[in-house]
Amino acid sequence: MRGDVDGRMTAEVYLGRQPLVDVDREVFGYELLYRSGPDRSTMFDDPDLATRGVMERVLLQWGMERVVGDRFGMINASASLVVHGLHRAMPPEGVIIEVREAEPFDDATVTALQQARYDGYHFALDNVGRLGDLERSCLLPLASIVKIELTTAHDAEIDRLIMVARERSPGILVVAEKVESVADFKRCVEHGFDLFQGYFIAEPELLRRPARPTGTQSAAALHRTLGDGAFDVDRLETIIAGDSSLAFRLLAAVNADAFGLDCSVGSLERAMGLLGPEKLRCLAELIATSTDTIDDDSHIRRGAVRARMAADLLAGTEHQGSGITVALLSTTDSLYQTAIGELLDELPVSDEVVRALLHGQGPLGVTLDVIRACEHDDVATLDDLAPGRREELIALRAAAVVAVDAATSAAMSDAIVPS
């Protein structure tokens, strides 16, 4: 398994989390920080790649609620990420985008920021230290938060910085950043800051969990699909239906997008419909550029074969979509070396899917048992579950194997790009 930005082997992913609190030390939200390993390393060559890494882990590995609960999650990003539209991968209700403005933004960037604000996204103007910079800021009128860094702001200008922020953006919350001591905290309370962040409040906490990587070939296929210019939802559905790791991540994305809503999904088609084309494009781009991938595709191949069989066995019935989902998810316990019940707790799947995977119940459970019996040439089970259909089912599985292998070969051929 390939690991992080620095290329180390890992079976875990990491994330930093530092709270912002009010004057009563109640948590308002958490700044979410890139971490490349258990040593709390923050080294990265490309800040945008680090931002994508944080987003990918929050949305597709943990889920927003598991990271921030009912508080806000604050993610550092460049304005270019908003211009590119990648912020739309995140739910506006639970996230605040922290942006630095070293120089005033051009008109195109301001327009993109205004549209994002209109769409419900919140911004924090980060790393403010000079009064002149704040007065010239294009983002300040759109911001919900301004973060004043104590290590760069002149003490004599702090009151003026707070006043300008509140005048130009009524209702804005002003954060004292880099609060490192009791004296800092008391001084900031006297200045009238709304929120406080720094080592005196709490050091960044290191979160870690088992990785949920994507198949290397599927990530490459997504990258090629996005590189074609026009985003093809049907093509994306085909790629996902052939890879259990992508199916898992798509369903995890629905959970992250719901952010506090009760949402149940039975099929990949339903999941894609809930997310919508624009969010799907953003999520696909995050996955395509992720470095958390897995080269061993044996479990993914088995899931693809099972999905092909489920589609054929349930063709023309109301269970076909859910059957494909069950077939794909049925290999994730082996893929991620995690009990299927624990994995299902991370997903918004329907009760029908859960019963099939945990207890083999219902038509989906029976279909999965038939597919597994074909895999193992379990004649007794086939004769019991589908009397008189043994040869037909074994032939059906053989055809599914051929189809999956052909699709894999075609994908690998597509990956060969002339230099």
Backbone torsions as a table, in degrees:
resi	resn	phi	psi	omega
1	MET	NA	132.4	179.6
2	ARG	-87.1	145.6	-169.4
3	GLY	-100.3	-113.1	-167.9
4	ASP	-104.9	-165.2	-177.5
5	VAL	-57.2	-32.3	-179.0
6	ASP	-85.3	-0.3	172.5
7	GLY	83.1	5.9	-179.5
8	ARG	-72.5	152.7	176.4
9	MET	-74.3	136.3	179.9
10	THR	-155.7	150.8	172.9
11	ALA	-113.2	10.1	-179.8
12	GLU	-131.3	159.7	171.3
13	VAL	-122.0	157.7	-170.8
14	TYR	-132.5	154.9	-179.6
15	LEU	-154.6	140.6	174.7
16	GLY	-97.7	148.3	-178.5
17	ARG	-144.5	119.2	179.3
18	GLN	-124.7	128.7	-175.2
19	PRO	-78.0	152.9	164.9
20	LEU	-111.4	133.0	-175.9
21	VAL	-125.4	162.1	174.9
22	ASP	-91.2	-172.9	-175.1
23	VAL	-63.9	-23.2	177.9
24	ASP	-92.5	9.3	179.3
25	ARG	67.7	24.0	173.2
26	GLU	-84.5	137.1	-175.5
27	VAL	-73.2	125.1	175.0
28	PHE	-89.9	-41.4	-178.5
29	GLY	-174.0	-174.9	-177.6
30	TYR	-132.1	132.6	168.7
31	GLU	-80.7	128.4	-176.9
32	LEU	-101.0	127.8	-166.8
33	LEU	-123.7	145.3	177.5
34	TYR	-69.4	133.9	172.7
35	ARG	-136.3	134.8	-174.7
36	SER	-100.7	-3.7	-179.8
37	GLY	-177.4	179.8	-176.6
38	PRO	-69.5	-12.7	178.4
39	ASP	-85.7	10.7	179.0
40	ARG	65.9	21.4	-179.7
41	SER	-63.0	140.6	178.6
42	THR	-118.3	15.9	-175.6
43	MET	-70.0	131.4	173.8
44	PHE	-157.1	148.9	-179.2
45	ASP	-86.5	-29.8	-173.9
46	ASP	-126.1	111.1	-179.6
47	PRO	-58.4	-35.5	179.2
48	ASP	-66.2	-36.7	177.3
49	LEU	-65.9	-37.7	177.0
50	ALA	-64.4	-41.1	177.5
51	THR	-61.3	-44.8	177.9
52	ARG	-61.1	-37.5	178.2
53	GLY	-62.8	-42.7	177.4
54	VAL	-63.5	-46.0	-179.7
55	MET	-61.6	-45.8	-178.7
56	GLU	-60.8	-41.2	-178.6
57	ARG	-71.5	-41.5	-180.0
58	VAL	-66.4	-44.1	-173.9
59	LEU	-83.3	-36.0	-169.0
60	LEU	-115.9	-7.6	177.1
61	GLN	-110.9	-56.9	-178.8
62	TRP	-89.9	-53.1	-166.4
63	GLY	98.3	139.5	-173.8
64	MET	-56.1	-45.8	-174.6
65	GLU	-65.3	-33.1	179.7
66	ARG	-69.8	-24.5	-177.5
67	VAL	-91.9	-43.8	-172.6
68	VAL	-117.7	-5.7	-178.0
69	GLY	62.8	-130.6	179.5
70	ASP	-98.8	19.9	177.5
71	ARG	-101.8	177.5	177.5
72	PHE	-84.3	147.1	169.0
73	GLY	-106.5	128.2	-177.6
74	MET	-110.2	124.9	-174.2
75	ILE	-123.3	126.0	177.0
76	ASN	-70.5	134.6	179.5
77	ALA	-153.4	153.1	172.7
78	SER	-82.3	157.4	176.9
79	ALA	-62.0	-27.6	-179.6
80	SER	-63.3	-30.6	177.3
81	LEU	-62.9	-37.7	177.9
82	VAL	-71.4	-41.1	177.1
83	VAL	-58.1	-40.8	179.4
84	HIS	-70.7	-19.7	178.5
85	GLY	90.0	6.3	-174.9
86	LEU	-71.1	-18.5	177.5
87	HIS	-60.6	-21.3	-177.5
88	ARG	-69.4	-9.3	173.1
89	ALA	-67.2	-22.4	-174.2
90	MET	-99.9	149.3	177.0
91	PRO	-75.0	126.3	-177.1
92	PRO	-63.6	-24.1	-176.3
93	GLU	-68.2	-27.0	-170.8
94	GLY	-115.6	2.1	-171.7
95	VAL	-127.6	146.0	171.2
96	ILE	-122.7	126.9	-176.6
97	ILE	-93.5	116.7	179.2
98	GLU	-87.8	122.8	-176.4
99	VAL	-126.8	134.0	172.7
100	ARG	-94.4	145.0	-178.6
101	GLU	-127.9	80.3	-179.5
102	ALA	-63.9	-36.7	176.3
103	GLU	-132.9	152.2	177.4
104	PRO	-55.8	140.0	-176.4
105	PHE	-75.2	153.5	176.4
106	ASP	-76.9	174.2	-173.5
107	ASP	-62.8	-40.4	-178.8
108	ALA	-62.6	-39.9	179.3
109	THR	-68.0	-43.1	178.6
110	VAL	-60.8	-42.1	179.0
111	THR	-61.3	-42.7	178.9
112	ALA	-64.4	-41.1	178.7
113	LEU	-66.0	-40.3	178.2
114	GLN	-63.0	-41.6	179.2
115	GLN	-64.5	-41.7	178.9
116	ALA	-62.8	-40.5	178.4
117	ARG	-65.1	-40.2	177.6
118	TYR	-61.9	-34.2	179.9
119	ASP	-77.8	-0.6	174.8
120	GLY	104.4	1.6	179.6
121	TYR	-80.9	146.3	179.8
122	HIS	-109.5	144.9	-179.9
123	PHE	-119.7	149.0	168.7
124	ALA	-118.3	126.0	173.8
125	LEU	-80.9	114.4	-168.4
126	ASP	-100.0	154.0	167.7
127	ASN	64.0	39.9	179.4
128	VAL	-81.9	130.0	179.9
129	GLY	-140.2	-14.7	-175.9
130	ARG	-125.6	135.5	-177.2
131	LEU	-61.5	-42.8	-179.6
132	GLY	-61.1	-40.1	178.5
133	ASP	-62.9	-41.8	-179.2
134	LEU	-65.8	-41.1	-178.9
135	GLU	-65.5	-29.2	-179.3
136	ARG	-91.2	-3.7	-172.2
137	SER	-63.1	132.2	173.6
138	CYS	-84.0	-24.4	-176.6
139	LEU	-82.6	-28.9	-173.0
140	LEU	-51.6	-45.3	-180.0
141	PRO	-62.7	-19.4	-179.6
142	LEU	-97.4	-8.9	-170.6
143	ALA	-83.5	147.4	172.8
144	SER	-96.9	-18.7	-177.5
145	ILE	-141.3	143.3	168.6
146	VAL	-126.2	132.8	-177.0
147	LYS	-108.9	115.8	-179.5
148	ILE	-99.0	121.1	-175.7
149	GLU	-88.5	116.3	-173.9
150	LEU	-64.0	-28.1	-176.6
151	THR	-75.2	-16.0	179.8
152	THR	-116.5	-21.2	-179.2
153	ALA	-79.3	137.1	174.2
154	HIS	-73.9	134.6	-176.8
155	ASP	-57.8	-35.1	-178.3
156	ALA	-69.3	-18.2	-177.6
157	GLU	-99.2	-6.4	-172.7
158	ILE	-60.7	-46.1	179.9
159	ASP	-60.8	-40.1	179.4
160	ARG	-67.3	-39.3	177.3
161	LEU	-59.5	-44.7	179.9
162	ILE	-64.5	-41.8	-178.2
163	MET	-65.5	-44.9	179.3
164	VAL	-61.7	-42.8	179.4
165	ALA	-59.1	-45.6	-176.9
166	ARG	-73.9	-29.6	177.3
167	GLU	-70.2	-42.9	-174.3
168	ARG	-84.6	-18.0	179.2
169	SER	-141.8	79.5	-178.1
170	PRO	-54.4	136.2	-179.6
171	GLY	87.4	-1.3	-179.0
172	ILE	-66.5	148.3	173.8
173	LEU	-99.6	132.9	-177.1
174	VAL	-106.8	124.2	-175.5
175	VAL	-105.7	133.5	168.9
176	ALA	-89.1	114.8	-176.4
177	GLU	-103.3	144.8	-177.5
178	LYS	69.9	46.0	173.4
179	VAL	-80.5	106.8	-169.2
180	GLU	-109.0	-5.2	-175.2
181	SER	-153.2	168.0	175.7
182	VAL	-59.4	-41.0	-179.3
183	ALA	-62.8	-41.6	177.4
184	ASP	-59.6	-45.7	-177.0
185	PHE	-63.3	-46.4	-179.7
186	LYS	-62.0	-42.7	-179.7
187	ARG	-62.8	-40.7	-178.6
188	CYS	-69.9	-34.6	175.1
189	VAL	-62.3	-42.2	179.4
190	GLU	-64.6	-34.4	178.1
191	HIS	-72.0	-18.7	177.4
192	GLY	93.7	23.8	174.4
193	PHE	-62.2	149.6	179.0
194	ASP	-87.7	-38.7	-174.9
195	LEU	-134.0	160.4	-173.3
196	PHE	-139.7	141.0	-179.7
197	GLN	-146.3	139.5	177.8
198	GLY	155.8	175.9	-175.6
199	TYR	-64.5	-25.1	175.9
200	PHE	-66.6	-37.0	178.8
201	ILE	-73.2	-54.0	177.9
202	ALA	-174.7	140.2	171.7
203	GLU	-73.8	155.8	176.7
204	PRO	-58.4	132.1	177.3
205	GLU	-87.1	139.8	177.6
206	LEU	-93.4	117.6	174.2
207	LEU	-98.1	141.6	178.6
208	ARG	-144.5	148.3	178.7
209	ARG	-158.5	162.6	175.4
210	PRO	-60.4	139.3	-179.3
211	ALA	-70.2	149.3	170.8
212	ARG	-117.6	74.0	-172.2
213	PRO	-73.6	165.7	177.1
214	THR	-105.2	149.2	174.5
215	GLY	-60.1	135.1	-177.3
216	THR	-57.5	-44.8	-178.5
217	GLN	-64.4	-37.4	180.0
218	SER	-68.6	-40.8	176.7
219	ALA	-59.8	-40.9	178.0
220	ALA	-65.2	-39.1	179.2
221	ALA	-64.6	-40.1	176.7
222	LEU	-63.1	-42.8	-179.4
223	HIS	-60.1	-42.9	179.5
224	ARG	-66.7	-39.9	179.7
225	THR	-61.9	-43.8	179.2
226	LEU	-69.0	-32.0	-178.3
227	GLY	-70.7	-14.6	180.0
228	ASP	-73.2	-9.3	178.7
229	GLY	97.9	-64.8	179.5
230	ALA	-83.6	129.5	-178.9
231	PHE	-84.4	121.8	-174.2
232	ASP	-107.4	104.4	-178.0
233	VAL	-64.0	-39.4	179.4
234	ASP	-63.2	-39.8	177.4
235	ARG	-64.0	-40.7	178.8
236	LEU	-62.8	-42.5	179.8
237	GLU	-62.3	-38.3	178.0
238	THR	-63.1	-42.4	179.8
239	ILE	-64.6	-45.4	-178.3
240	ILE	-64.9	-39.9	-178.2
241	ALA	-66.9	-11.7	177.7
242	GLY	-105.2	8.9	-175.1
243	ASP	-146.6	113.2	-178.8
244	SER	-63.8	-31.0	179.5
245	SER	-67.3	-38.2	177.4
246	LEU	-70.5	-39.1	177.3
247	ALA	-60.0	-42.8	179.2
248	PHE	-61.4	-45.1	-177.4
249	ARG	-69.3	-35.7	177.2
250	LEU	-61.8	-45.2	179.9
251	LEU	-66.9	-37.2	175.8
252	ALA	-61.8	-36.2	179.4
253	ALA	-65.4	-35.2	176.3
254	VAL	-62.6	-42.0	177.0
255	ASN	-60.2	-45.5	-179.2
256	ALA	-65.2	-37.6	-177.4
257	ASP	-72.0	-34.5	-179.1
258	ALA	-65.7	-39.3	174.7
259	PHE	42.5	69.9	175.4
260	GLY	101.6	-10.0	178.9
261	LEU	-90.5	151.2	177.3
262	ASP	-85.7	109.7	-173.6
263	CYS	-132.9	129.1	-179.5
264	SER	-123.0	134.3	-174.2
265	VAL	-127.7	134.9	177.5
266	GLY	-107.5	-28.2	-174.2
267	SER	-132.9	159.4	176.5
268	LEU	-64.6	-36.6	178.8
269	GLU	-60.0	-42.0	177.6
270	ARG	-64.6	-42.6	179.2
271	ALA	-60.9	-44.4	179.8
272	MET	-66.3	-35.7	177.6
273	GLY	-65.7	-38.8	178.5
274	LEU	-65.8	-38.4	-177.9
275	LEU	-76.5	-40.1	-179.5
276	GLY	86.1	156.5	-173.8
277	PRO	-59.1	-41.1	-175.2
278	GLU	-67.9	-44.7	178.8
279	LYS	-67.8	-36.4	176.5
280	LEU	-60.5	-42.7	178.3
281	ARG	-59.7	-44.9	-179.4
282	CYS	-64.1	-45.3	-179.9
283	LEU	-65.0	-40.5	177.7
284	ALA	-61.6	-37.6	178.6
285	GLU	-67.5	-39.2	176.6
286	LEU	-61.5	-44.7	-180.0
287	ILE	-66.2	-41.0	-177.1
288	ALA	-62.8	-31.7	-178.5
289	THR	-99.5	2.5	179.6
290	SER	-68.8	146.1	174.9
291	THR	-100.0	1.2	176.2
292	ASP	-89.6	84.1	-178.3
293	THR	-128.4	163.9	-179.0
294	ILE	-128.7	132.1	-176.8
295	ASP	-86.3	-28.8	-179.2
296	ASP	-72.3	110.1	-174.0
297	ASP	-104.4	15.1	-176.5
298	SER	-63.5	-42.4	179.1
299	HIS	-70.7	-37.1	178.8
300	ILE	-65.4	-42.4	178.8
301	ARG	-61.9	-43.4	-179.8
302	ARG	-62.3	-39.8	177.5
303	GLY	-64.2	-38.1	179.4
304	ALA	-66.0	-41.0	177.7
305	VAL	-63.8	-44.4	178.6
306	ARG	-61.1	-40.0	-179.9
307	ALA	-64.6	-40.1	176.9
308	ARG	-61.5	-44.5	179.5
309	MET	-64.2	-42.9	-180.0
310	ALA	-61.9	-40.9	179.1
311	ALA	-61.5	-40.1	-179.9
312	ASP	-72.3	-44.4	-176.4
313	LEU	-66.7	-31.7	-175.5
314	LEU	-107.3	12.4	-178.7
315	ALA	-56.6	134.5	177.9
316	GLY	82.6	1.3	178.6
317	THR	-109.9	166.1	178.8
318	GLU	-72.7	-9.0	-176.1
319	HIS	-95.2	-1.4	-171.9
320	GLN	-60.7	-49.2	-178.5
321	GLY	-61.1	-45.9	178.8
322	SER	-66.7	-34.1	178.3
323	GLY	-63.2	-40.1	176.6
324	ILE	-62.9	-42.5	179.0
325	THR	-61.6	-46.0	178.4
326	VAL	-60.3	-44.9	-178.6
327	ALA	-61.3	-43.0	179.9
328	LEU	-67.3	-45.5	-177.8
329	LEU	-69.8	-19.4	-175.7
330	SER	-67.4	-13.7	177.8
331	THR	-104.6	-1.2	-175.1
332	THR	-71.2	-25.9	177.6
333	ASP	-64.0	-40.8	176.5
334	SER	-71.4	-39.6	-178.5
335	LEU	-61.9	-44.1	-175.3
336	TYR	-103.4	3.3	179.7
337	GLN	52.0	46.4	-177.7
338	THR	-140.8	141.2	-179.8
339	ALA	-56.9	139.2	-176.1
340	ILE	-60.4	-34.9	178.5
341	GLY	-62.5	-40.2	178.5
342	GLU	-66.7	-38.6	178.4
343	LEU	-66.4	-41.3	-179.5
344	LEU	-64.8	-26.9	176.9
345	ASP	-63.7	-20.3	-179.0
346	GLU	-89.5	-5.7	-171.5
347	LEU	-119.5	152.9	-179.6
348	PRO	-92.0	39.4	-173.5
349	VAL	-76.3	156.4	-177.0
350	SER	-70.8	161.7	177.7
351	ASP	-60.2	-35.1	179.6
352	GLU	-60.5	-42.5	178.9
353	VAL	-68.0	-43.7	179.8
354	VAL	-60.8	-46.1	-179.0
355	ARG	-62.1	-37.9	-179.8
356	ALA	-66.7	-43.5	-174.7
357	LEU	-78.3	-35.5	-177.1
358	LEU	-87.5	-34.9	-170.4
359	HIS	-126.6	-1.7	-179.2
360	GLY	65.8	28.0	-174.7
361	GLN	-94.5	157.6	175.2
362	GLY	75.5	177.0	-179.1
363	PRO	-61.0	-31.9	178.6
364	LEU	-70.5	-39.1	177.7
365	GLY	-64.8	-41.3	178.2
366	VAL	-64.7	-43.1	178.8
367	THR	-59.8	-43.3	179.0
368	LEU	-64.4	-38.8	177.5
369	ASP	-63.4	-39.5	177.4
370	VAL	-63.1	-43.6	-179.5
371	ILE	-63.0	-43.8	179.4
372	ARG	-65.0	-38.7	178.8
373	ALA	-63.2	-37.5	177.0
374	CYS	-64.6	-39.1	179.6
375	GLU	-59.9	-40.2	-173.4
376	HIS	-100.3	9.9	-177.3
377	ASP	50.7	42.9	-179.1
378	ASP	-84.7	86.8	-174.0
379	VAL	-61.4	-42.9	-176.7
380	ALA	-60.8	-45.0	-179.5
381	THR	-66.5	-40.7	178.1
382	LEU	-61.8	-44.2	179.9
383	ASP	-65.6	-29.4	179.2
384	ASP	-77.6	-44.9	-175.7
385	LEU	-82.8	-33.4	-176.9
386	ALA	-138.7	69.1	-175.9
387	PRO	-58.1	133.3	178.0
388	GLY	82.0	2.1	-175.4
389	ARG	-116.7	11.4	-173.4
390	ARG	-54.7	-54.0	-175.9
391	GLU	-64.4	-39.8	178.4
392	GLU	-59.6	-44.6	-176.4
393	LEU	-70.1	-40.1	178.6
394	ILE	-64.3	-38.7	176.7
395	ALA	-66.7	-36.6	178.8
396	LEU	-64.0	-40.7	178.1
397	ARG	-66.9	-41.4	178.9
398	ALA	-58.9	-40.6	178.6
399	ALA	-66.4	-37.6	178.6
400	ALA	-65.1	-40.1	177.6
401	VAL	-60.9	-46.4	179.6
402	VAL	-60.9	-43.4	-178.2
403	ALA	-64.9	-42.6	179.7
404	VAL	-66.3	-43.9	179.3
405	ASP	-63.2	-38.0	178.1
406	ALA	-65.8	-41.4	178.7
407	ALA	-65.1	-38.3	178.3
408	THR	-65.7	-43.6	179.0
409	SER	-62.3	-41.1	178.7
410	ALA	-64.5	-39.3	179.2
411	ALA	-65.8	-39.8	179.8
412	MET	-68.1	-34.8	176.8
413	SER	-65.7	-40.6	178.3
414	ASP	-62.6	-28.3	-177.4
415	ALA	-74.4	-15.3	-178.8
416	ILE	-84.0	106.8	-177.4
417	VAL	-108.3	125.4	179.0
418	PRO	-57.7	139.2	179.3
419	SER	-80.1	NA	NA
